[in-house]
Amino acid sequence: MKQLTTSLMLLALSSLSHASTESLQTESLQTESLQTESLQTESLQTESLQTESLQTEIGQREVLLDNDIVEVVRLTYPVGTESGIHTHTHPNRAVYFVKGGKLELVPEDTQKKSKVINVPDGKSLFLPATTHNVRNIGDTEVIIIETEIK
């Protein structure tokens, strides 16, 4: 009888030990799962912040005239916007600044330096074809009328 009681006690202890181990394993898995979810959330938040910091608004481009000889566009760059990288395919263009400001001209060729220009209202320029990005880095909206000579 004493052996039966001892055997039952050992079996009970074994069951409790097994249940405790399963419980600990479950808690451990739940903790790992929560930690993974937390890391994934942090990763998504970091990606979101990186994406936001990489995204810059594009200015507005409105075609005013387009024929066999010229293309005339109005370009509006609110503060902090840019044109996006683009190519002027026609050999020359005339640019008139309705509202001037501070612009950064960023060449596509990363070996070349960017150029910062402060342009007053009413200024006109005659420029050759290029591939670049225009960024409004000033504190005022810039409005340009650009005539590309075909």
Sequence and secondary structure as in RCSB ss.txt:
>XXXX:A:sequence
MKQLTTSLMLLALSSLSHASTESLQTESLQTESLQTESLQTESLQTESLQTESLQTEIGQREVLLDNDIVEVVRL
TYPVGTESGIHTHTHPNRAVYFVKGGKLELVPEDTQKKSKVINVPDGKSLFLPATTHNVRNIGDTEVIIIETEIK
>XXXX:A:secstr
 HHHHHHHHHHHHHHHHHHHHHHHHHHHHHHHHHHHHHHHHHHHHHHHHHHHHH   B EEEEEEE SSEEEEEE
EE TT B  SEE  SSEEEEEEEE EEEEEEESSTTS  EEEEE TT EEEEE  EEEEEE SSS EEEEEEEE 
